[in-house]
Amino acid sequence: MKIKGNELSFKTFSWMKVNDCEIQVPKIGKDLIPMESSEKYVRHLKEFDNLKYGISQEALDLVKEDMNLYRIYETIKGEDIVYNPCYFKTDDDNPNLVDVQDIIAHEGSKIKVFLDYYSEGKKEKFRNTLIRILAEKDTEVSLFVIQREGSEAKSLESIGIFAHENAKVNLCQYQLGCGKLYTNYKCLLDGKKSEAHVNSVYFGQGEEELNLFYEMTHKGEKTTSSILVNGALKDKAYKNFKSNLDFLEGCNDAVGSEGEFAVLLSDDVHSISVPLMLCHEDDVEGNHASSSGKIDPQILFYIMSRGFSYDEAEALIIESKFSQAIDLLDNEELEEEVWQSVRKILVK
C-alpha cells in the first residue's frame, strides 16, 4: 500500500516536490514475530492525545495494527538513570520490526537512552518505529538513535516529544545506512523555559534515499531549540531534508535555530534542503541556514601536502564534521561502532 508522509504544515512551491513524500509500505501482518516487550499494552500518555506528530497518521495506525515490540524507559521522581544500550536486529528470519519506544521522565529526573537498529542478511527488511518522549517539569532526557541498516531495508521513524516547564530534551541520530529511510521529528515546547536540541549526522551511499523532517514548535515563554544536521552523500544517493521552526503566539523570548550542511562526494548525488520558519509572535529570535557542496579543493590540497592521500584527506574532513555528534555518545563501545560504520562507507 502507498501512504503519504512528512507533509509540511505550510506548503511551498509544488515544483520543488518537498510538500510531502509517497511511501510504499508492505503488508506484513502475518509475517511479524512477537519480540520481548516491557509491557503488554502501550501506555496512554494524555499529552499526546491532541499532538500532531509522526510521519503520517497512516504510519501511526500501522504501528498500532502491527506492533510486535513495546519498550518503556521510565524514571521515578528525582532519579538519574542511564540505560544500557538496546540493540534491535532485523534479519532474513525476522525481517520486520514494528516497535513503540516510550521514554518518560518524571519531575526532577534525568534519563539517557541508547537505541541501536541494524540489519543482517540479503532479504528485504521493513521497520516502522514510533518513539515518544514525555519530559515532565525540571527533567533532562537524552536519546541516542543509531541506524545502520542495509540497502535492502526500508525504515520509517516517527519521533514525538512533549516538554513541560524547564524540561530539556536532547536527540542525537546517526543515520548510517538504509535503502530508504523516512524520519519525522516533532517537538512541542509547551512549558516555560523548556528546550530541545537535535544534533544528527547522516551518510548516504549507493542509491539510498533519505527523507528527513524536523519540526520545533515553540508554545511556552523563553523556550529554546536547535537543529543541527551534518551529512555526506556519495555515489547516487538522494537526500531530502526539511525543517521548521514554528513560533506560536505567546512564546515571548523564544529562541530557535536550524541548520543542515551536506558534503557532496560524487557528481550524481541529489541533495534537497528546505529550512522553514513560521512566526506568530514578535518577541522571538529565529535563525536558519543550509549549505551543500563539494569539499574545497584548497583544503584537500593542504591536507594532501602533509602526506595524506586524496581518500585519506577526504575521510579526515568527513570525520571532522561528524565528530561532535559522535563524541556526545560518551560510550566507548558505541562510539567505536559508529566510527566503524562511517569508515566502512568511506572506503567503499
C-alpha positions in Angstrom: 0.0 0.0 0.0 1.0 3.6 -0.6 0.9 6.3 2.1 1.9 10.0 2.1 4.2 11.2 4.8 6.5 14.0 6.1 3.9 16.6 5.0 4.7 20.2 5.5 2.2 22.1 7.6 2.8 25.2 5.4 3.0 24.3 1.7 5.7 25.6 -0.6 6.1 25.5 -4.4 4.8 22.2 -5.8 7.6 22.0 -8.3 10.1 21.6 -5.5 8.4 18.2 -4.6 9.0 18.7 -0.9 5.5 19.3 0.4 5.2 15.5 1.2 6.5 12.2 0.0 5.0 8.9 -1.1 5.9 5.8 0.8 5.3 2.2 -0.4 4.6 0.2 2.7 4.5 -3.7 2.6 1.7 -5.7 4.1 3.4 -7.6 7.0 0.7 -8.6 9.4 1.1 -12.4 9.1 4.9 -12.2 8.9 5.5 -10.5 12.3 7.3 -12.4 15.0 6.5 -11.2 18.5 9.5 -9.9 20.5 10.1 -9.4 24.2 8.3 -6.3 25.4 8.3 -4.3 28.6 4.5 -4.3 28.9 1.6 -6.0 27.1 -0.2 -2.8 26.2 1.1 0.6 25.1 0.9 3.2 27.9 -1.7 6.0 27.4 0.1 9.4 27.5 -2.6 12.1 27.6 -0.1 14.8 26.4 -0.1 13.1 23.0 -3.9 13.0 22.6 -4.1 16.2 20.6 -0.5 16.4 19.4 0.1 16.0 15.7 3.3 14.0 15.2 4.7 11.2 13.2 5.4 10.6 9.6 1.7 10.4 9.0 -1.5 9.2 10.8 -1.5 6.2 8.4 2.0 5.3 9.6 1.0 5.6 13.2 -2.2 3.5 12.5 0.1 0.8 11.0 2.2 0.8 14.2 -1.0 0.2 16.3 -2.1 -2.6 14.0 1.2 -4.5 13.5 3.3 -3.7 16.6 5.5 -6.6 17.7 7.7 -4.8 20.3 7.0 -2.3 23.0 9.6 -0.9 25.4 9.3 1.7 28.1 12.1 3.6 29.8 10.9 5.4 32.9 12.3 7.3 35.8 10.9 7.9 39.2 10.8 11.5 40.7 14.3 12.9 41.2 16.1 9.8 39.7 19.1 10.0 37.4 19.4 6.8 35.3 21.4 5.7 32.3 20.0 2.7 30.4 22.3 0.1 28.8 22.3 0.3 25.0 19.4 -1.6 23.4 20.0 -3.4 20.2 17.2 -4.2 17.6 18.1 -6.5 14.7 16.2 -7.5 11.6 17.5 -10.4 9.5 16.3 -12.9 7.0 14.5 -15.0 9.6 12.9 -11.9 11.2 12.8 -9.2 8.6 10.1 -7.0 10.0 10.1 -4.8 13.1 7.2 -2.6 14.2 8.1 -1.1 17.6 7.0 1.6 20.1 9.6 3.1 22.4 8.3 5.3 25.2 10.6 7.4 27.3 9.1 9.0 30.4 11.0 11.3 32.7 9.1 12.2 35.8 9.6 15.5 37.6 13.2 16.4 38.6 14.8 13.4 36.9 17.4 12.7 34.2 17.4 9.8 31.8 19.7 8.6 29.0 18.6 6.0 26.4 20.5 4.4 23.5 18.7 2.6 20.7 20.7 0.8 18.0 18.9 -0.5 14.9 20.8 -2.8 12.5 20.1 -5.5 9.9 21.8 -8.6 8.6 21.1 -10.8 5.6 20.0 -10.2 2.0 16.2 -10.3 2.1 14.1 -7.1 2.2 13.7 -5.6 5.6 11.0 -3.3 7.0 10.9 -1.2 10.2 8.2 1.1 11.4 9.3 2.8 14.7 7.4 5.2 17.0 9.4 6.9 19.7 7.5 9.1 22.2 9.3 11.3 24.8 7.4 12.8 27.7 9.6 15.2 29.7 7.9 16.5 32.9 8.9 19.6 34.8 12.6 20.1 35.5 13.8 17.0 33.7 16.5 16.2 31.2 16.2 13.5 28.5 19.0 12.4 26.2 18.2 9.9 23.4 20.7 8.4 21.0 19.4 6.6 17.9 21.9 4.6 15.8 20.6 3.4 12.5 22.9 1.1 10.4 20.6 -1.0 8.2 21.5 -2.3 4.8 20.5 -1.2 1.3 17.7 -3.8 1.4 16.0 -2.1 4.3 13.1 0.4 4.4 12.6 2.2 7.6 10.0 4.7 9.0 11.0 6.5 12.2 8.5 8.8 13.9 9.6 10.8 17.0 7.2 12.8 19.1 8.2 14.9 22.1 6.2 16.8 24.7 8.3 19.1 27.0 6.9 20.6 30.2 8.2 23.6 32.1 12.0 23.8 32.3 12.4 20.4 30.7 15.3 19.7 28.3 15.3 17.0 25.6 18.4 16.1 23.5 18.4 13.9 20.5 21.4 12.6 18.6 20.8 10.5 15.5 23.4 8.5 13.5 21.8 7.6 10.1 24.5 5.4 8.5 22.8 3.1 6.0 19.3 2.2 4.8 17.8 1.7 1.3 15.0 4.1 2.0 14.8 6.0 5.3 12.0 8.3 6.4 12.5 10.2 9.6 10.0 12.6 11.3 10.8 14.5 14.4 8.2 16.8 16.0 8.6 18.5 19.4 6.2 20.7 21.3 7.9 23.0 23.8 4.9 23.5 25.9 6.3 24.7 29.2 8.1 27.9 30.1 11.9 27.6 29.6 11.6 24.2 28.1 14.2 23.4 25.4 15.0 20.8 22.8 18.2 20.1 20.8 18.9 17.9 17.8 22.5 17.0 16.7 22.4 14.4 13.9 24.6 13.0 11.2 23.8 11.0 8.0 25.8 9.3 5.3 24.1 8.1 2.1 25.7 5.9 -0.4 24.8 3.8 -3.5 21.2 4.5 -4.4 20.0 5.1 -0.9 17.2 7.6 -0.2 16.9 9.7 2.9 13.8 11.8 3.7 14.3 13.8 6.9 11.9 16.2 8.6 12.4 18.1 11.9 10.0 20.5 13.5 10.2 22.5 16.7 7.0 24.2 17.9 7.5 26.9 20.5 4.5 27.5 22.7 5.9 28.3 26.1 7.7 31.5 27.0 11.5 31.6 26.9 11.7 28.3 25.1 14.9 27.3 23.2 15.5 24.9 20.4 18.3 24.0 17.9 18.5 21.6 15.0 22.0 20.8 13.7 22.3 18.2 11.0 25.6 17.3 9.2 25.7 14.8 6.3 27.6 13.4 3.4 26.3 11.8 0.1 28.2 9.7 -2.3 27.5 7.6 -5.5 23.9 8.2 -6.5 22.4 8.8 -3.0 19.4 11.1 -2.6 18.6 13.3 0.4 15.5 15.4 1.1 15.8 17.5 4.3 13.1 19.7 5.7 13.0 21.6 9.0 10.6 24.0 10.5 10.7 26.4 13.5 7.1 27.3 14.5 6.8 30.2 16.9 3.3 30.3 18.2 1.6 33.4 19.6 2.6 33.9 23.2 6.0 32.3 23.1 7.8 35.5 24.2 11.6 35.5 24.3 11.8 32.2 22.4 15.0 31.4 20.6 15.4 28.8 17.8 18.0 27.8 15.2 18.1 25.3 12.4 20.9 24.3 10.1 21.7 21.5 7.7 25.1 21.1 6.0 25.8 18.5 3.3 29.1 17.4 1.7 28.6 16.0 -1.8 31.3 13.4 -2.6 30.0 12.5 -6.1 28.6 14.2 -9.2 25.5 12.1 -9.3 24.1 12.7 -5.8 20.9 14.6 -5.3 20.6 16.9 -2.3 17.5 19.0 -1.4 17.3 21.2 1.7 14.3 23.3 2.8 14.6 25.1 6.2 11.4 26.9 7.0 10.3 29.3 9.8 6.8 30.3 10.8 6.4 33.2 13.2 3.2 34.3 15.0 5.0 36.2 17.7 7.1 39.4 17.5 9.4 39.0 20.5 11.4 35.9 19.3 14.7 35.1 17.7 15.0 32.6 14.8 17.9 31.6 12.7 18.2 29.1 9.8 20.9 28.0 7.5 21.6 25.4 4.8 24.5 24.6 2.5 25.6 21.7 0.2 28.6 21.4 -2.0 31.8 19.6 -2.7 34.9 19.8 -0.4 37.0 22.9 -1.1 39.9 21.7 -3.3 42.3 24.0 -1.5 41.6 22.3 1.8 42.1 18.9 0.2 45.4 20.1 -1.3 46.6 21.4 2.1 45.9 18.1 3.8 47.5 16.1 1.0 50.6 18.3 1.2 51.0 16.9 4.7 51.5 13.4 3.2 47.9 12.1 3.1 46.3 10.5 0.0 43.2 12.0 -1.6 40.9 9.4 0.0 42.6 9.9 3.4 42.2 13.7 3.2 38.5 13.3 2.2 37.9 10.9 5.1 39.5 13.3 7.6 37.2 16.1 6.5 34.1 14.0 6.8 35.2 12.6 10.2 35.8 16.2 11.5 32.2 17.1 10.6 30.8 14.0 12.3 33.0 14.1 15.4 31.0 16.5 17.5 27.8 14.4 17.3 29.6 11.1 17.8 31.6 12.4 20.8 28.2 13.1 22.5 27.6 9.4 22.8 30.0 9.3 25.7 30.2 5.5 25.4 33.4 4.0 24.0 31.8 0.8 22.6 29.1 2.7 20.7 31.5 5.4 19.5 33.8 2.8 18.0 30.8 1.0 16.4 29.6 4.3 14.8 33.1 5.2 13.6 33.5 1.8 12.0 30.2 2.3 10.2 31.3 5.7 8.9 34.7 4.4 7.8 33.2 1.4 6.1 31.1 3.7 3.9 34.1 6.0 3.2 36.3 3.2 1.8 33.7 1.6 -0.4 
